[in-house]
Amino acid sequence: MHGTGVLSCESPCFFSQPSTNSHRFCECEARYIKADPTGEGYLVFFAWHGGKRGKFGDDVYDHLMWVKARKLVFVGAGSLGTTEIMLRSKQMGLSMNDHVGQGMSGNGDILAFG
């Protein structure tokens, strides 16, 4: 499963989630967030699936794009998508509380495995 959701920052970009359960929004897929090395803001790394990028297969995950958020990043990708993005960000070095990802649920939605 790949992360989905809403990314919004103070840079001139804005990605919005459609009303479907698509794993991609605006042809972008949030992968992880890192603190900007300058100490000001954050870098949001994403895979872009637009244009003819699909012809590269899963290689799009090896060549991520990024956008800088000057102050804050709000992640609204649902209970599972947000947790996935946050845990991946933690794995990539973003500092956060050790309790992130624990004690969570499917947020009252149906969650089934076959």
N, C-alpha and C positions, 0 to 999 in steps of 0.2 A: 504494500500500500504506500502511496506517495502522498505527502502533505498537501492540503488544500486550504484555502482561506482567503482572508482579506489582508492586504498589506497596505499600509498608508504611512507616509512619512512627509517630511517637510521639503523634500526635493520635488521637482516638477512631475513626478510620476504618481499614478494612483491605479491600483489594481483592485477590481471589485469581483466578488464571488457571485456567479449567477444563481438563480433560484433552484438549480438542479443540484444533484449530488456529484457533479463532474469532478474528477481529480485535477482538472486544469481550469484555470480561470484566466481570461485574457491571454490565453496561450502560454501562461507562465505557471511554474510550480515552485513554491517556496521550499527551499531545502534546509537552510540554517541561517543563523544570525551570529555575527561576531562583533565584539567591541572594535571600533575603529582604532587602528594602531596609533593614531595621533592623540587619542584620549578624548576626542570629541565626537560623540554620536556612535552610530552602529553601521555595519555593512550587512545588507540582506542579500544573501546569495540565492539565486533561483535558476532553474532550468527553463529555457525558452523553447517552446514546442512549435512556434509559428513558422510561417514560410515553408521552406523545404527541409527544416531541421530534422524532421522525422525520418528522412532518408539516412541519417547517421546512426539510427538505432539507439541503443542505450548509451552511446558515446556522449550524448548531450549532458549526462551526469558527470562526465570527466571535464567538461568545458563549461563551467557555470558562468553566468553573468551576475553582476551585482549592482545595487543601488545604495547610495549613502543616505541614512536618516540622520539629520543633524542633532536631534535631541532624543526622540522616542520612537519606538516601534510598537504598534498594537497588532497583536496576532489574534484573529478571530476565525479559527478554522474548525470550529466544533470541538467537542470534548476529545475526540481521538486524534484529529488532525493537528490541533494546537499542541497537544501533549507530544506527538511525534516530532513536530518541528522544534519544540523546546528541548526535548531529550537529545535530539541530533545536535542542536546548538551547544548543549552542555558537553557532549562528546567531542565537539570541535573546539572546546575551550572557553565558551561563554560562562562566566561565573553566575551561579544561581543556587538557590536553596536546595539542599539534598532531598527535600520532601516533594519536589516536582515530579509528577508521574506516579505518586503513591496515593492509595486510597481513592482512586478515581473510578468513575462509572461511565456507562454509555449515555449519561445525561438524560435518562428516561426513555430514550429511543429504543427501538428493537435492535438488539445486537445478537446475531445468530452466526454460528459456525457450522459448516457441513462436513 
